Amino acid sequence: MKRRSVVGQEALGLVVALLFLAPLAWMFLTAFKPASEVFTTVWPRTWEFGNFLAAWRAAPFGRYLFNSLFISSAVTALVLVTSCLAAFAFTFYRFPGRALLFALSLGTLMIPFDVLLVPNYLTVRALGLIDTYGALILPFAASGFGIFVLRQAFMQTPRELEDAARIDGAGPATFLVRILVPMNLAPISAVGVLTFLGAWNALVWPLIVTNSDALRPVQVGLAQFLGAEGNEVPLVMAATAIAVTPVLVAYAFAQRWFIKSAASSGLKG
């Protein structure tokens, strides 16, 4: 009976995986098709590698990709720093209002970002940051989710390690950088991956605060490309493949860290 249950779970997982992979596979295959074969064949009869070159030349995707990489990397670095510091404070320090502040940081997870669009835009405009990298990075420099995950991970660290570090003369910063961070690379990496993917896939906010191609990330550029070349399905699919390939590669390399973090931090899917 147990073996049947395991086989059934694996079969169900395979079916779900295929359902999720089908649109992705269709996108990549269509990117290599001529226009005449888009809706007539599943597998391309003629492989049109020129679709990628044509899409690349039709819009400044090189600049879009650089912007997305820079913005996503900067947001990820800031979130990891602020999350580590806040999680460290919530875990190892006792101060008035600690529980309230932690509850407020968790409360930010319950507020849809769409609700914050107008106040964030007014704040960014008042600071003179419209159409700058600052407008694309600073509003996302901290994450309630990152603080929660890393606090849960830090709480599993034996207190004896903190006492031993203090006896050896290590200060709080040394204890955090040399002991806590190396011990919790899995959850830190998971937070980094999720933050990077979220920043890479952002569309609405970059669309609002950017006015020039020099600062637009790849998702905004792709949306504009879709509006201009919507009838050229192979070119649109090729441009989409260009936009999603970096995050697919990043997730493939970091998947084991994410799984390990979910197992060690008590999060369940």
C-alpha positions in Angstrom: 0.0 0.0 0.0 2.8 2.4 0.9 4.6 1.7 -2.4 1.3 2.4 -4.3 1.0 5.7 -2.5 4.5 6.7 -3.4 4.0 5.8 -7.0 0.7 7.7 -7.1 2.4 10.8 -5.6 5.2 10.6 -8.1 2.8 10.2 -11.0 0.8 13.1 -9.9 3.9 15.2 -9.5 5.0 14.3 -13.0 1.6 15.3 -14.5 1.7 18.6 -12.7 5.3 19.2 -13.8 4.3 18.5 -17.4 1.3 20.9 -17.2 3.6 23.7 -16.0 6.3 22.8 -18.6 4.0 22.7 -21.6 3.6 26.4 -22.1 7.4 26.9 -21.6 8.2 24.2 -24.2 5.7 25.7 -26.6 7.3 29.1 -26.2 10.8 27.9 -27.0 9.7 25.7 -29.9 7.6 28.6 -31.4 10.7 30.9 -31.1 12.4 28.6 -33.7 9.5 28.4 -36.1 8.7 30.4 -39.2 5.4 32.4 -39.0 3.7 29.9 -41.3 4.2 27.0 -38.8 3.2 28.7 -35.5 -0.3 27.1 -35.3 0.1 24.2 -37.7 2.9 22.2 -36.1 4.2 21.3 -32.7 7.8 20.6 -33.7 9.4 23.0 -36.2 9.9 21.7 -39.6 12.3 24.5 -40.4 14.4 25.9 -37.6 14.5 29.7 -37.8 17.5 30.7 -35.6 17.2 34.1 -37.1 14.2 34.9 -35.0 16.4 35.6 -32.0 18.7 37.9 -34.0 15.8 39.7 -35.4 14.2 40.2 -32.0 17.5 41.3 -30.5 17.9 43.9 -33.2 14.3 45.1 -33.0 14.7 46.5 -29.5 17.7 47.3 -27.2 17.5 44.0 -25.3 21.1 44.2 -24.4 20.4 47.4 -22.4 17.2 45.9 -21.0 19.0 42.8 -19.7 21.8 44.9 -18.2 19.2 47.1 -16.4 17.4 44.0 -15.0 20.6 42.4 -13.9 21.9 45.5 -12.2 18.5 46.3 -10.5 17.9 42.7 -9.4 21.4 42.3 -8.1 21.3 45.6 -6.2 17.8 44.8 -4.7 19.0 41.3 -3.7 22.1 42.6 -2.0 20.2 45.2 -0.1 17.5 42.8 1.0 20.0 40.2 2.2 21.9 42.8 4.2 18.8 44.4 5.8 17.2 41.0 6.4 20.3 39.6 8.1 20.7 42.6 10.3 17.0 42.7 11.3 16.8 38.9 11.9 19.9 39.1 14.0 18.5 41.9 16.1 15.1 40.1 16.5 16.8 36.8 17.5 19.7 37.8 19.8 18.6 41.1 21.3 16.0 42.0 23.9 14.7 45.6 23.5 11.4 47.4 24.2 8.9 46.9 21.3 10.7 44.0 19.8 7.5 41.9 19.4 5.6 44.8 18.0 8.3 45.7 15.5 8.5 42.1 14.3 4.7 41.9 14.0 4.7 45.1 11.9 7.4 43.6 9.6 5.2 40.6 9.1 2.2 42.8 8.6 3.9 44.3 5.5 3.4 40.8 3.8 -0.4 41.3 4.1 -0.4 44.6 2.2 -0.8 44.2 -1.6 1.9 46.1 -3.5 -0.8 47.7 -5.7 -2.1 49.6 -2.6 1.3 51.2 -2.2 1.8 52.3 -5.8 0.4 55.8 -5.3 2.2 56.7 -2.0 5.4 55.1 -3.2 5.2 57.1 -6.4 4.6 60.3 -4.6 7.5 59.7 -2.3 9.9 58.9 -5.1 8.7 61.9 -7.1 9.2 64.2 -4.0 12.8 62.9 -3.7 13.4 63.6 -7.4 14.1 60.0 -8.2 11.7 59.5 -11.1 13.5 57.8 -14.1 16.5 56.8 -12.0 18.0 53.6 -10.7 17.1 54.8 -7.2 13.4 54.6 -7.9 13.8 51.0 -9.1 15.9 49.8 -6.2 15.3 51.7 -3.0 11.5 50.9 -2.4 12.5 47.2 -2.3 15.6 47.4 -0.1 13.9 45.5 2.7 11.7 42.5 2.9 9.4 41.3 5.6 9.5 37.8 4.1 13.3 37.8 4.2 13.4 39.0 7.8 10.9 36.2 8.8 12.8 33.4 7.0 16.2 34.4 8.4 14.9 34.9 11.9 13.5 31.4 11.8 16.8 30.1 10.7 18.8 32.1 13.2 16.6 30.9 16.1 17.9 27.4 15.4 21.5 28.4 16.1 22.6 27.1 19.5 23.1 29.8 22.1 26.3 28.2 23.2 27.9 29.4 19.9 27.1 33.0 20.8 28.5 32.5 24.3 31.7 30.9 22.9 32.1 33.7 20.4 31.8 36.3 23.2 34.4 34.4 25.3 36.8 34.5 22.4 36.3 38.2 22.1 34.1 38.3 19.0 31.7 41.2 18.8 28.2 41.0 17.4 29.3 41.9 13.9 32.0 39.2 13.9 29.5 36.6 15.3 27.0 37.5 12.5 29.5 37.5 9.6 31.8 34.7 10.6 29.4 32.3 12.3 25.7 32.9 11.6 25.9 33.7 7.9 28.1 30.7 7.0 25.9 28.4 9.0 22.7 29.6 7.3 23.8 29.9 3.7 20.9 27.8 2.6 18.1 30.1 3.8 20.1 33.2 2.9 20.5 31.8 -0.6 16.8 31.0 -0.9 15.8 34.5 0.1 18.4 35.8 -2.4 17.0 33.7 -5.2 13.3 34.6 -4.5 14.2 38.3 -4.2 16.2 38.2 -7.5 13.4 36.5 -9.3 10.8 39.0 -7.9 13.0 42.0 -9.0 13.7 40.5 -12.4 10.0 39.9 -13.1 8.7 43.3 -11.8 6.7 45.1 -14.4 4.1 47.6 -13.0 6.5 49.6 -10.8 9.3 50.0 -13.4 6.7 50.9 -16.0 5.4 53.7 -13.8 8.8 55.3 -12.7 10.8 55.0 -16.0 10.5 57.2 -19.0 13.5 56.1 -21.2 14.9 52.9 -22.6 18.2 53.6 -20.9 16.6 52.6 -17.5 13.9 50.2 -18.5 14.3 46.6 -17.3 13.7 43.6 -19.6 10.1 43.0 -18.6 9.0 46.6 -19.5 11.0 46.3 -22.7 9.3 43.0 -23.5 5.9 44.5 -22.9 6.6 47.3 -25.3 8.0 44.9 -27.8 4.8 42.9 -27.6 2.8 46.0 -28.3 4.9 46.8 -31.4 5.5 43.3 -32.8 2.4 41.5 -31.4 1.5 40.1 -34.8 5.0 38.5 -35.2 4.5 35.6 -32.9 7.9 33.9 -33.5 9.7 37.1 -32.7 7.6 37.7 -29.6 8.4 34.2 -28.4 12.1 34.6 -29.2 12.1 37.9 -27.2 10.3 36.2 -24.3 12.9 33.4 -24.4 15.7 35.9 -24.2 14.0 37.5 -21.1 13.3 34.3 -19.2 16.4 32.3 -19.9 18.6 34.1 -17.3 16.2 33.5 -14.5 15.7 29.8 -15.5 19.4 29.3 -15.3 19.7 31.1 -12.0 16.9 29.1 -10.5 18.4 25.8 -11.8 21.7 26.5 -10.1 20.1 27.6 -6.8 17.3 25.1 -6.6 19.1 22.9 -4.1 19.6 25.8 -1.8 15.9 26.7 -1.9 14.9 23.1 -1.1 17.4 22.8 1.7 16.2 26.1 3.2 12.5 25.0 3.1 13.5 21.8 4.9 15.7 23.5 7.6 13.5 26.6 8.3 10.3 24.7 9.0 8.5 26.1 5.9 6.1 23.6 4.3 4.6 23.7 0.8 
